[in-house]
Amino acid sequence: MVSSHAHTRPAMFINRFVVILFLIGVCSCQHQSTQPAPIVLKDAPCDCPFISDQPSYTVNQTPDSLTQYYLAVWKRKFIQRNGLDDARFNAAIKYVSGTLFNWQLGVSFRVDFMYQLDWLSIRHHEQFMVYYDPGTTKDFAISLPRGVYLTEAQIPSRGLWDDYQPIQIGAKLAFGSCAAACQALKTKTGFPVLKPNGVSFYPSFQLPALPTGEPYLFSAGTIDSTMNRCVSGRINLVTGSAQAEEGPCRIE
C-alpha cells in the first residue's frame, strides 16, 4: 500500500515551484517598475533678448567738474591698460557714464560703459577709490593722503578696493550671432537645455597670472527639476572654447 505522503510530495514540490516562479516574476516586475524613466533633454531656444545696443543704466549727461576730471583720468588709464588708441576706444566703447559714490571707506569713482563689436554688446563697469576716509581707513597701511580727493598722480595703479582688469577689445568674434554661439555651446557640451542668460567679460584663468577678461556667453538650464539637477555653461566668443557644469538647481 502506497503511503498518502508519497502522493502528496510531487504535488507539494510543483506547488512550491509555481510559488517561487510567481515570486520571481513579482520581484522582477517591481524591480522594473522602480527603474527611472530616461531623461529626455529638451532643446532650449537660443534667443538673446539681453543683447541690446542701448544701455540699461542712466547715462550722466551733465557731469560736474570733479566727475569730468575723473572721467578723463579713467579714459587715459583704460586706453593704456588695454593697449588702445583714441580711434579704437571711440569705435568700441559707447555710453560712458561716470559717478562718484560714497561708502564706508571713502569715495569711489565708477564708470559704466557699453562695449560693442559687430552683434555683441556688453555692459561693463570699472571703479577705483578717489578719496580715503581718515577715520575708517586709519588702520590700513595705505601710503596715500587721506581726507582729500586724489589727483591723477596719486591714484595707485591698483588700489585695495579697485575693480578692474585688462579686457580683450576688438578681437574677431568666432560666431556670427548670439544664436550661433548658443548652438555651439549646446553642441560642444551635450546639454541642449542650456538657454542664454547673459554676456560679459570673464577671465580665462590661463597664463599670464593676471588674466585678460574675454567676452563670454553664459547659459543655464534644468535637467530634472524633481531631482534638483541643473546645468550652467559658458562659451568664449573669441576662441570658441566651451564648458558646462552640472549642479543643484536650489540649495535647501
Phi and psi in degrees as GROMACS dihedral restraints (atoms count N, CA, C in turn):
[ dihedral_restraints ]
;  ai    aj    ak    al  type     phi  dphi    fc
    3     4     5     6     1   -83.6    20    10
    4     5     6     7     1   132.1    20    10
    6     7     8     9     1   -66.9    20    10
    7     8     9    10     1   145.8    20    10
    9    10    11    12     1   -63.8    20    10
   10    11    12    13     1   -25.3    20    10
   12    13    14    15     1   -65.7    20    10
   13    14    15    16     1   -32.2    20    10
   15    16    17    18     1   -67.4    20    10
   16    17    18    19     1   -33.7    20    10
   18    19    20    21     1   -74.2    20    10
   19    20    21    22     1   -32.0    20    10
   21    22    23    24     1   -83.3    20    10
   22    23    24    25     1   -19.5    20    10
   24    25    26    27     1   -63.4    20    10
   25    26    27    28     1   -48.1    20    10
   27    28    29    30     1   -59.9    20    10
   28    29    30    31     1   -39.1    20    10
   30    31    32    33     1   -65.3    20    10
   31    32    33    34     1   -41.1    20    10
   33    34    35    36     1   -63.6    20    10
   34    35    36    37     1   -39.6    20    10
   36    37    38    39     1   -62.7    20    10
   37    38    39    40     1   -43.8    20    10
   39    40    41    42     1   -64.7    20    10
   40    41    42    43     1   -41.8    20    10
   42    43    44    45     1   -62.6    20    10
   43    44    45    46     1   -43.1    20    10
   45    46    47    48     1   -63.4    20    10
   46    47    48    49     1   -40.1    20    10
   48    49    50    51     1   -62.7    20    10
   49    50    51    52     1   -41.3    20    10
   51    52    53    54     1   -65.2    20    10
   52    53    54    55     1   -41.6    20    10
   54    55    56    57     1   -63.5    20    10
   55    56    57    58     1   -42.0    20    10
   57    58    59    60     1   -63.0    20    10
   58    59    60    61     1   -44.4    20    10
   60    61    62    63     1   -61.0    20    10
   61    62    63    64     1   -39.5    20    10
   63    64    65    66     1   -63.5    20    10
   64    65    66    67     1   -44.5    20    10
   66    67    68    69     1   -64.6    20    10
   67    68    69    70     1   -39.6    20    10
   69    70    71    72     1   -61.5    20    10
   70    71    72    73     1   -42.0    20    10
   72    73    74    75     1   -64.8    20    10
   73    74    75    76     1   -41.2    20    10
   75    76    77    78     1   -63.8    20    10
   76    77    78    79     1   -45.6    20    10
   78    79    80    81     1   -62.3    20    10
   79    80    81    82     1   -40.5    20    10
   81    82    83    84     1   -63.4    20    10
   82    83    84    85     1   -42.3    20    10
   84    85    86    87     1   -65.2    20    10
   85    86    87    88     1   -41.4    20    10
   87    88    89    90     1   -64.6    20    10
   88    89    90    91     1   -39.1    20    10
   90    91    92    93     1   -64.1    20    10
   91    92    93    94     1   -43.7    20    10
   93    94    95    96     1   -65.8    20    10
   94    95    96    97     1   -35.7    20    10
   96    97    98    99     1   -71.1    20    10
   97    98    99   100     1   -22.0    20    10
   99   100   101   102     1   -88.7    20    10
  100   101   102   103     1    -6.2    20    10
  102   103   104   105     1   -68.9    20    10
  103   104   105   106     1   129.4    20    10
  105   106   107   108     1   -67.2    20    10
  106   107   108   109     1   142.4    20    10
  108   109   110   111     1   -67.5    20    10
  109   110   111   112     1   143.5    20    10
  111   112   113   114     1   -60.2    20    10
  112   113   114   115     1   140.5    20    10
  114   115   116   117     1   -83.9    20    10
  115   116   117   118     1   124.5    20    10
  117   118   119   120     1  -101.0    20    10
  118   119   120   121     1   111.7    20    10
  120   121   122   123     1   -78.8    20    10
  121   122   123   124     1   123.0    20    10
  123   124   125   126     1   -77.2    20    10
  124   125   126   127     1   150.3    20    10
  126   127   128   129     1   -86.6    20    10
  127   128   129   130     1   110.6    20    10
  129   130   131   132     1   -74.8    20    10
  130   131   132   133     1   149.7    20    10
  132   133   134   135     1   -67.9    20    10
  133   134   135   136     1   152.4    20    10
  135   136   137   138     1  -104.9    20    10
  136   137   138   139     1    33.5    20    10
  138   139   140   141     1   -78.7    20    10
  139   140   141   142     1   149.2    20    10
  141   142   143   144     1  -131.5    20    10
  142   143   144   145     1    72.6    20    10
  144   145   146   147     1   -65.7    20    10
  145   146   147   148     1   -17.5    20    10
  147   148   149   150     1   -77.8    20    10
  148   149   150   151     1   -11.7    20    10
  150   151   152   153     1   -79.7    20    10
  151   152   153   154     1   111.5    20    10
  153   154   155   156     1  -144.8    20    10
  154   155   156   157     1   146.8    20    10
  156   157   158   159     1   -90.1    20    10
  157   158   159   160     1    10.2    20    10
  159   160   161   162     1  -115.4    20    10
  160   161   162   163     1   143.7    20    10
  162   163   164   165     1   -71.5    20    10
  163   164   165   166     1   149.6    20    10
  165   166   167   168     1   -95.9    20    10
  166   167   168   169     1     7.9    20    10
  168   169   170   171     1  -120.9    20    10
  169   170   171   172     1   165.9    20    10
  171   172   173   174     1   -86.7    20    10
  172   173   174   175     1   123.4    20    10
  174   175   176   177     1   -80.8    20    10
  175   176   177   178     1   128.8    20    10
  177   178   179   180     1   -74.4    20    10
  178   179   180   181     1   102.5    20    10
  180   181   182   183     1   -83.5    20    10
  181   182   183   184     1   -19.0    20    10
  183   184   185   186     1  -129.4    20    10
  184   185   186   187     1    67.1    20    10
  186   187   188   189     1   -68.1    20    10
  187   188   189   190     1   144.9    20    10
  189   190   191   192     1   -76.0    20    10
  190   191   192   193     1   177.9    20    10
  192   193   194   195     1   -63.8    20    10
  193   194   195   196     1   -37.1    20    10
  195   196   197   198     1   -68.6    20    10
  196   197   198   199     1   -40.6    20    10
  198   199   200   201     1   -63.9    20    10
  199   200   201   202     1   -41.7    20    10
  201   202   203   204     1   -61.7    20    10
  202   203   204   205     1   -39.0    20    10
  204   205   206   207     1   -61.8    20    10
  205   206   207   208     1   -48.8    20    10
  207   208   209   210     1   -73.5    20    10
  208   209   210   211     1   -24.8    20    10
  210   211   212   213     1   -63.8    20    10
  211   212   213   214     1   -42.5    20    10
  213   214   215   216     1   -65.4    20    10
  214   215   216   217     1   -40.1    20    10
  216   217   218   219     1   -61.8    20    10
  217   218   219   220     1   -47.6    20    10
  219   220   221   222     1   -59.7    20    10
  220   221   222   223     1   -44.2    20    10
  222   223   224   225     1   -61.9    20    10
  223   224   225   226     1   -44.2    20    10
  225   226   227   228     1   -62.4    20    10
  226   227   228   229     1   -43.0    20    10
  228   229   230   231     1   -68.3    20    10
  229   230   231   232     1   -38.5    20    10
  231   232   233   234     1   -63.6    20    10
  232   233   234   235     1   -46.5    20    10
  234   235   236   237     1   -61.9    20    10
  235   236   237   238     1   -43.8    20    10
  237   238   239   240     1   -66.5    20    10
  238   239   240   241     1   -44.4    20    10
  240   241   242   243     1   -64.8    20    10
  241   242   243   244     1   -33.8    20    10
  243   244   245   246     1  -104.4    20    10
  244   245   246   247     1     8.7    20    10
  246   247   248   249     1    64.4    20    10
  247   248   249   250     1    42.4    20    10
  249   250   251   252     1  -109.3    20    10
  250   251   252   253     1   174.5    20    10
  252   253   254   255     1  -125.9    20    10
  253   254   255   256     1   177.6    20    10
  255   256   257   258     1   -59.2    20    10
  256   257   258   259     1   -39.6    20    10
  258   259   260   261     1   -65.0    20    10
  259   260   261   262     1   -45.3    20    10
  261   262   263   264     1   -69.3    20    10
  262   263   264   265     1   -35.7    20    10
  264   265   266   267     1   -61.4    20    10
  265   266   267   268     1   -50.2    20    10
  267   268   269   270     1   -65.3    20    10
  268   269   270   271     1   -28.7    20    10
  270   271   272   273     1   -75.6    20    10
  271   272   273   274     1   -30.6    20    10
  273   274   275   276     1  -106.6    20    10
  274   275   276   277     1   -28.2    20    10
  276   277   278   279     1  -105.2    20    10
  277   278   279   280     1   119.8    20    10
  279   280   281   282     1  -124.7    20    10
  280   281   282   283     1   161.4    20    10
  282   283   284   285     1    51.7    20    10
  283   284   285   286     1    51.0    20    10
  285   286   287   288     1   -73.7    20    10
  286   287   288   289     1   129.8    20    10
  288   289   290   291     1  -140.9    20    10
  289   290   291   292     1   124.2    20    10
  291   292   293   294     1  -106.8    20    10
  292   293   294   295     1   146.6    20    10
  294   295   296   297     1  -144.6    20    10
  295   296   297   298     1   133.4    20    10
  297   298   299   300     1   -93.2    20    10
  298   299   300   301     1   129.7    20    10
  300   301   302   303     1  -136.4    20    10
  301   302   303   304     1   139.6    20    10
  303   304   305   306     1   -86.3    20    10
  304   305   306   307     1   142.2    20    10
  306   307   308   309     1  -148.8    20    10
  307   308   309   310     1  -174.6    20    10
  309   310   311   312     1   -55.8    20    10
  310   311   312   313     1   -40.3    20    10
  312   313   314   315     1   -93.2    20    10
  313   314   315   316     1    -3.8    20    10
  315   316   317   318     1   150.8    20    10
  316   317   318   319     1  -134.6    20    10
  318   319   320   321     1  -130.7    20    10
  319   320   321   322     1   131.9    20    10
  321   322   323   324     1  -113.2    20    10
  322   323   324   325     1   154.3    20    10
  324   325   326   327     1  -109.8    20    10
  325   326   327   328     1   121.0    20    10
  327   328   329   330     1  -111.3    20    10
  328   329   330   331     1   137.8    20    10
  330   331   332   333     1  -121.6    20    10
  331   332   333   334     1   122.5    20    10
  333   334   335   336     1  -101.5    20    10
  334   335   336   337     1   141.4    20    10
  336   337   338   339     1  -156.6    20    10
  337   338   339   340     1   166.4    20    10
  339   340   341   342     1  -111.9    20    10
  340   341   342   343     1   129.9    20    10
  342   343   344   345     1   -97.1    20    10
  343   344   345   346     1   127.4    20    10
  345   346   347   348     1  -128.9    20    10
  346   347   348   349     1   130.3    20    10
  348   349   350   351     1  -150.7    20    10
  349   350   351   352     1   117.5    20    10
  351   352   353   354     1    52.9    20    10
  352   353   354   355     1  -121.6    20    10
  354   355   356   357     1   -83.3    20    10
  355   356   357   358     1   -12.3    20    10
  357   358   359   360     1   -86.6    20    10
  358   359   360   361     1   132.4    20    10
  360   361   362   363     1  -133.5    20    10
  361   362   363   364     1   124.1    20    10
  363   364   365   366     1  -123.7    20    10
  364   365   366   367     1   125.7    20    10
  366   367   368   369     1   -81.3    20    10
  367   368   369   370     1   130.6    20    10
  369   370   371   372     1  -139.2    20    10
  370   371   372   373     1   159.5    20    10
  372   373   374   375     1  -145.1    20    10
  373   374   375   376     1   156.1    20    10
  375   376   377   378     1  -138.4    20    10
  376   377   378   379     1   156.4    20    10
  378   379   380   381     1  -153.8    20    10
  379   380   381   382     1   153.5    20    10
  381   382   383   384     1  -150.3    20    10
  382   383   384   385     1   152.7    20    10
  384   385   386   387     1   -72.8    20    10
  385   386   387   388     1   137.6    20    10
  387   388   389   390     1  -125.3    20    10
  388   389   390   391     1    -5.9    20    10
  390   391   392   393     1  -153.0    20    10
  391   392   393   394     1   125.5    20    10
  393   394   395   396     1  -107.0    20    10
  394   395   396   397     1   122.1    20    10
  396   397   398   399     1   -66.8    20    10
  397   398   399   400     1   127.0    20    10
  399   400   401   402     1   -61.9    20    10
  400   401   402   403     1   -33.1    20    10
  402   403   404   405     1   -79.3    20    10
  403   404   405   406     1   -51.5    20    10
  405   406   407   408     1   -78.4    20    10
  406   407   408   409     1   -15.1    20    10
  408   409   410   411     1  -110.0    20    10
  409   410   411   412     1    10.5    20    10
  411   412   413   414     1   -64.5    20    10
  412   413   414   415     1   -26.2    20    10
  414   415   416   417     1   -90.0    20    10
  415   416   417   418     1     0.3    20    10
  417   418   419   420     1   -96.0    20    10
  418   419   420   421     1   140.1    20    10
  420   421   422   423     1   -81.1    20    10
  421   422   423   424     1    83.9    20    10
  423   424   425   426     1  -120.5    20    10
  424   425   426   427     1   120.6    20    10
  426   427   428   429     1   -89.7    20    10
  427   428   429   430     1    55.1    20    10
  429   430   431   432     1  -134.3    20    10
  430   431   432   433     1   151.6    20    10
  432   433   434   435     1   -65.6    20    10
  433   434   435   436     1   142.9    20    10
  435   436   437   438     1  -111.3    20    10
  436   437   438   439     1   151.5    20    10
  438   439   440   441     1    81.7    20    10
  439   440   441   442     1     6.1    20    10
  441   442   443   444     1  -137.2    20    10
  442   443   444   445     1   155.2    20    10
  444   445   446   447     1   -75.0    20    10
  445   446   447   448     1   134.2    20    10
  447   448   449   450     1   -75.9    20    10
  448   449   450   451     1   146.0    20    10
  450   451   452   453     1   -84.6    20    10
  451   452   453   454     1   169.6    20    10
  453   454   455   456     1   -57.3    20    10
  454   455   456   457     1   -40.3    20    10
  456   457   458   459     1   -67.4    20    10
  457   458   459   460     1   -26.1    20    10
  459   460   461   462     1   -87.0    20    10
  460   461   462   463     1   -17.9    20    10
  462   463   464   465     1   -71.9    20    10
  463   464   465   466     1   122.1    20    10
  465   466   467   468     1   -68.0    20    10
  466   467   468   469     1   160.8    20    10
  468   469   470   471     1   -60.8    20    10
  469   470   471   472     1   -33.4    20    10
  471   472   473   474     1  -157.6    20    10
  472   473   474   475     1   112.8    20    10
  474   475   476   477     1   -84.5    20    10
  475   476   477   478     1   170.9    20    10
  477   478   479   480     1   -61.0    20    10
  478   479   480   481     1   -35.1    20    10
  480   481   482   483     1  -113.9    20    10
  481   482   483   484     1    23.5    20    10
  483   484   485   486     1   -83.1    20    10
  484   485   486   487     1   154.8    20    10
  486   487   488   489     1  -134.8    20    10
  487   488   489   490     1    90.9    20    10
  489   490   491   492     1  -168.1    20    10
  490   491   492   493     1   163.1    20    10
  492   493   494   495     1  -159.9    20    10
  493   494   495   496     1   163.5    20    10
  495   496   497   498     1   -59.8    20    10
  496   497   498   499     1   142.4    20    10
  498   499   500   501     1  -125.5    20    10
  499   500   501   502     1   152.8    20    10
  501   502   503   504     1   -84.9    20    10
  502   503   504   505     1   114.7    20    10
  504   505   506   507     1  -118.4    20    10
  505   506   507   508     1   131.5    20    10
  507   508   509   510     1    87.5    20    10
  508   509   510   511     1    -3.0    20    10
  510   511   512   513     1   -67.6    20    10
  511   512   513   514     1   143.0    20    10
  513   514   515   516     1   -62.7    20    10
  514   515   516   517     1   131.7    20    10
  516   517   518   519     1   -75.8    20    10
  517   518   519   520     1   143.3    20    10
  519   520   521   522     1   -81.0    20    10
  520   521   522   523     1   -10.7    20    10
  522   523   524   525     1  -131.8    20    10
  523   524   525   526     1   147.9    20    10
  525   526   527   528     1   -82.6    20    10
  526   527   528   529     1    -8.1    20    10
  528   529   530   531     1  -163.5    20    10
  529   530   531   532     1   167.4    20    10
  531   532   533   534     1   -65.7    20    10
  532   533   534   535     1   -38.7    20    10
  534   535   536   537     1   -62.9    20    10
  535   536   537   538     1   -38.1    20    10
  537   538   539   540     1   -65.9    20    10
  538   539   540   541     1   -40.5    20    10
  540   541   542   543     1   -65.1    20    10
  541   542   543   544     1   -41.0    20    10
  543   544   545   546     1   -60.2    20    10
  544   545   546   547     1   -46.6    20    10
  546   547   548   549     1   -65.1    20    10
  547   548   549   550     1   -37.7    20    10
  549   550   551   552     1   -64.6    20    10
  550   551   552   553     1   -39.8    20    10
  552   553   554   555     1   -62.0    20    10
  553   554   555   556     1   -44.4    20    10
  555   556   557   558     1   -65.4    20    10
  556   557   558   559     1   -40.2    20    10
  558   559   560   561     1   -68.7    20    10
  559   560   561   562     1   -44.3    20    10
  561   562   563   564     1   -70.6    20    10
  562   563   564   565     1   -31.6    20    10
  564   565   566   567     1   -97.4    20    10
  565   566   567   568     1   -16.5    20    10
  567   568   569   570     1    78.3    20    10
  568   569   570   571     1    20.0    20    10
  570   571   572   573     1  -120.0    20    10
  571   572   573   574     1    90.2    20    10
  573   574   575   576     1   -67.7    20    10
  574   575   576   577     1   -12.6    20    10
  576   577   578   579     1   -77.9    20    10
  577   578   579   580     1    -7.9    20    10
  579   580   581   582     1   -66.5    20    10
  580   581   582   583     1   123.6    20    10
  582   583   584   585     1  -117.9    20    10
  583   584   585   586     1   129.9    20    10
  585   586   587   588     1   -59.4    20    10
  586   587   588   589     1   139.7    20    10
  588   589   590   591     1  -136.2    20    10
  589   590   591   592     1     3.8    20    10
  591   592   593   594     1   168.5    20    10
  592   593   594   595     1   160.5    20    10
  594   595   596   597     1  -128.7    20    10
  595   596   597   598     1   143.8    20    10
  597   598   599   600     1  -165.5    20    10
  598   599   600   601     1   166.2    20    10
  600   601   602   603     1   -78.3    20    10
  601   602   603   604     1   138.2    20    10
  603   604   605   606     1  -146.4    20    10
  604   605   606   607     1   134.2    20    10
  606   607   608   609     1   -68.4    20    10
  607   608   609   610     1   142.7    20    10
  609   610   611   612     1   -81.9    20    10
  610   611   612   613     1   -13.8    20    10
  612   613   614   615     1    60.0    20    10
  613   614   615   616     1    29.0    20    10
  615   616   617   618     1  -111.4    20    10
  616   617   618   619     1   168.4    20    10
  618   619   620   621     1   -60.4    20    10
  619   620   621   622     1   146.6    20    10
  621   622   623   624     1   -73.9    20    10
  622   623   624   625     1   175.0    20    10
  624   625   626   627     1   -59.3    20    10
  625   626   627   628     1   -38.3    20    10
  627   628   629   630     1   -93.8    20    10
  628   629   630   631     1    99.7    20    10
  630   631   632   633     1   -70.7    20    10
  631   632   633   634     1   152.1    20    10
  633   634   635   636     1   -88.8    20    10
  634   635   636   637     1   132.2    20    10
  636   637   638   639     1   -68.2    20    10
  637   638   639   640     1   127.2    20    10
  639   640   641   642     1  -114.9    20    10
  640   641   642   643     1   153.3    20    10
  642   643   644   645     1   -74.1    20    10
  643   644   645   646     1   129.9    20    10
  645   646   647   648     1  -128.8    20    10
  646   647   648   649     1   150.8    20    10
  648   649   650   651     1  -102.9    20    10
  649   650   651   652     1   128.8    20    10
  651   652   653   654     1  -108.1    20    10
  652   653   654   655     1   143.5    20    10
  654   655   656   657     1  -142.6    20    10
  655   656   657   658     1   162.9    20    10
  657   658   659   660     1  -152.2    20    10
  658   659   660   661     1   159.5    20    10
  660   661   662   663     1  -164.9    20    10
  661   662   663   664     1   167.6    20    10
  663   664   665   666     1  -107.3    20    10
  664   665   666   667     1   125.7    20    10
  666   667   668   669     1   -86.3    20    10
  667   668   669   670     1   -51.2    20    10
  669   670   671   672     1  -153.9    20    10
  670   671   672   673     1   105.5    20    10
  672   673   674   675     1   -66.6    20    10
  673   674   675   676     1   -33.6    20    10
  675   676   677   678     1   -67.8    20    10
  676   677   678   679     1   -27.5    20    10
  678   679   680   681     1  -100.8    20    10
  679   680   681   682     1     7.8    20    10
  681   682   683   684     1    58.2    20    10
  682   683   684   685     1    44.2    20    10
  684   685   686   687     1  -114.3    20    10
  685   686   687   688     1   119.7    20    10
  687   688   689   690     1  -131.0    20    10
  688   689   690   691     1   174.6    20    10
  690   691   692   693     1  -144.0    20    10
  691   692   693   694     1   145.1    20    10
  693   694   695   696     1  -127.7    20    10
  694   695   696   697     1   148.4    20    10
  696   697   698   699     1  -149.7    20    10
  697   698   699   700     1   165.5    20    10
  699   700   701   702     1  -150.8    20    10
  700   701   702   703     1   153.0    20    10
  702   703   704   705     1  -137.3    20    10
  703   704   705   706     1   133.4    20    10
  705   706   707   708     1   -73.7    20    10
  706   707   708   709     1   122.1    20    10
  708   709   710   711     1   -78.5    20    10
  709   710   711   712     1    -4.3    20    10
  711   712   713   714     1  -105.5    20    10
  712   713   714   715     1   -49.9    20    10
  714   715   716   717     1   -89.1    20    10
  715   716   717   718     1   -23.3    20    10
  717   718   719   720     1    84.5    20    10
  718   719   720   721     1    -1.0    20    10
  720   721   722   723     1   -68.6    20    10
  721   722   723   724     1   142.4    20    10
  723   724   725   726     1  -134.9    20    10
  724   725   726   727     1   146.5    20    10
  726   727   728   729     1  -139.3    20    10
  727   728   729   730     1   151.4    20    10
  729   730   731   732     1  -146.9    20    10
  730   731   732   733     1   141.8    20    10
  732   733   734   735     1  -131.6    20    10
  733   734   735   736     1   131.4    20    10
  735   736   737   738     1   -84.5    20    10
  736   737   738   739     1   143.7    20    10
  738   739   740   741     1  -161.7    20    10
  739   740   741   742     1   178.1    20    10
  741   742   743   744     1   -70.1    20    10
  742   743   744   745     1   146.3    20    10
  744   745   746   747     1   -72.3    20    10
  745   746   747   748     1   -33.0    20    10
  747   748   749   750     1  -148.1    20    10
  748   749   750   751     1   149.3    20    10
  750   751   752   753     1  -107.4    20    10
  751   752   753   754     1   118.0    20    10
